[in-house]
Amino acid sequence: MQILGRSLTWIQNGIVLENKQLVREGVNHVIHHPAPNHKPWTIMGKADQEGFKQALLAYDPAMDIYANEAAAAAEKGDWFEATAASARLQTSCVSCHAQWKRKVQR
């Protein structure tokens, strides 16, 4: 999660600085982030593990879509649309965290 958070920061900084390369680098990390080599859903109680696993699987492609939208807008120099796409990406992060962060058992 920390890598994804830093990647979002790179995207946002790239937008503010109108730096397409920085946006691309952040997006690249979001799109190609490795799946954990452990079972990340095990941080939840048994009753929530399957739901959390499904949430991870649902949010992953959504994050890729929003990151790619930010990259495409940045490439065109459309910084307002890049900002909007970055906001959608951040909202997907916050939505998942808000739903699950208080259920962590670890």
C-alpha positions as CSV (number, residue, x, y, z in Angstrom):
1,M,0.0,0.0,0.0
2,Q,2.8,2.4,0.7
3,I,4.1,2.0,-2.8
4,L,0.7,2.9,-4.2
5,G,0.4,5.9,-1.9
6,R,3.8,7.2,-3.0
7,S,2.8,6.6,-6.6
8,L,-0.3,8.6,-6.1
9,T,1.8,11.4,-4.7
10,W,4.1,11.3,-7.8
11,I,1.0,11.5,-10.0
12,Q,-0.3,14.5,-8.1
13,N,3.0,16.2,-8.0
14,G,3.5,15.7,-11.7
15,I,0.1,17.3,-12.4
16,V,0.9,20.3,-10.2
17,L,4.3,20.7,-11.8
18,E,2.9,19.9,-15.3
19,N,5.6,17.2,-15.5
20,K,4.4,14.4,-17.8
21,Q,7.3,12.1,-16.9
22,L,6.5,12.3,-13.2
23,V,2.9,11.4,-13.9
24,R,4.0,8.5,-16.1
25,E,6.3,7.2,-13.4
26,G,3.6,7.3,-10.8
27,V,1.1,5.6,-13.1
28,N,3.6,3.0,-14.1
29,H,4.0,2.0,-10.4
30,V,0.2,1.8,-10.0
31,I,-0.3,-0.2,-13.2
32,H,2.6,-2.6,-12.5
33,H,2.5,-2.9,-8.8
34,P,3.2,-6.5,-7.8
35,A,0.6,-8.6,-6.1
36,P,1.7,-9.3,-2.5
37,N,3.5,-12.6,-2.0
38,H,1.4,-13.3,1.0
39,K,-2.4,-13.4,1.4
40,P,-3.2,-9.8,2.3
41,W,-6.8,-10.6,3.2
42,T,-5.6,-12.5,6.3
43,I,-5.2,-9.2,8.1
44,M,-9.0,-9.4,8.5
45,G,-11.0,-11.6,10.8
46,K,-12.2,-14.8,9.3
47,A,-15.7,-13.4,8.7
48,D,-14.4,-10.5,6.6
49,Q,-11.6,-12.2,4.6
50,E,-13.6,-13.2,1.6
51,G,-15.2,-9.8,1.3
52,F,-11.9,-8.0,1.6
53,K,-10.4,-10.3,-1.0
54,Q,-13.2,-9.4,-3.4
55,A,-12.7,-5.7,-2.6
56,L,-9.0,-5.9,-3.5
57,L,-9.9,-7.7,-6.8
58,A,-12.5,-5.1,-7.6
59,Y,-10.5,-2.0,-6.8
60,D,-7.3,-3.1,-8.6
61,P,-8.7,-2.7,-12.2
62,A,-10.5,0.5,-11.2
63,M,-7.2,2.0,-10.0
64,D,-5.6,1.0,-13.3
65,I,-8.3,2.7,-15.3
66,Y,-8.1,6.0,-13.3
67,A,-4.3,6.0,-13.4
68,N,-4.3,5.4,-17.2
69,E,-6.8,8.3,-17.6
70,A,-4.5,10.6,-15.6
71,A,-1.6,9.5,-17.8
72,A,-3.5,10.1,-21.0
73,A,-4.7,13.5,-20.0
74,A,-1.2,14.5,-18.9
75,E,0.2,13.4,-22.2
76,K,-2.2,15.8,-23.9
77,G,-1.3,18.5,-21.5
78,D,-4.9,18.5,-20.2
79,W,-4.0,19.2,-16.6
80,F,-7.6,19.8,-15.5
81,E,-8.6,16.3,-16.7
82,A,-5.5,14.8,-15.3
83,T,-6.5,16.3,-11.9
84,A,-10.0,14.9,-12.2
85,A,-8.6,11.4,-13.0
86,S,-6.2,11.7,-10.1
87,A,-9.1,12.6,-7.9
88,R,-11.0,9.5,-9.1
89,L,-7.9,7.4,-8.3
90,Q,-7.5,8.9,-4.9
91,T,-11.3,8.4,-4.2
92,S,-11.0,4.7,-5.0
93,C,-8.1,4.4,-2.5
94,V,-10.0,6.3,0.2
95,S,-13.2,4.4,-0.5
96,C,-11.6,1.0,0.1
97,H,-9.6,2.2,3.2
98,A,-12.7,3.7,4.7
99,Q,-14.6,0.5,4.3
100,W,-12.0,-1.8,5.7
101,K,-9.4,-0.1,7.9
102,R,-11.4,-0.5,11.1
103,K,-11.8,-4.2,10.5
104,V,-8.1,-5.1,10.5
105,Q,-7.3,-7.8,13.1
106,R,-3.6,-7.8,12.8
